[in-house]
Amino acid sequence: MAAVARRCTTTRSDSRRRLARPAAHCDAYVDGKLAEFSELLATTLRTVDSGRNHLRSPSTGHGGGRSTLYDYQV
């Protein structure tokens, strides 16, 4: 009976280790994707702020001589 209990405990431990590896890989993948999304949002916010500032600034001369470079134009 003790041998069966040890075998069950060993099998359970092995299963947990095998499940932990893919979970760690999944966590790393999700973390990377969230970092990419965070960078995209930061770039988008900078572009929106730049556009808002562009709209608030007075135009120079005739024909709206504003020439602002946005993140996507650089």
Residue pairs with C-beta under 8 A, 6 or more apart in sequence:
43 71
46 71
47 70
47 71
47 72
50 68
50 70
50 71
51 68
51 70
53 68
54 66
54 68
57 66
59 65
59 66
60 66
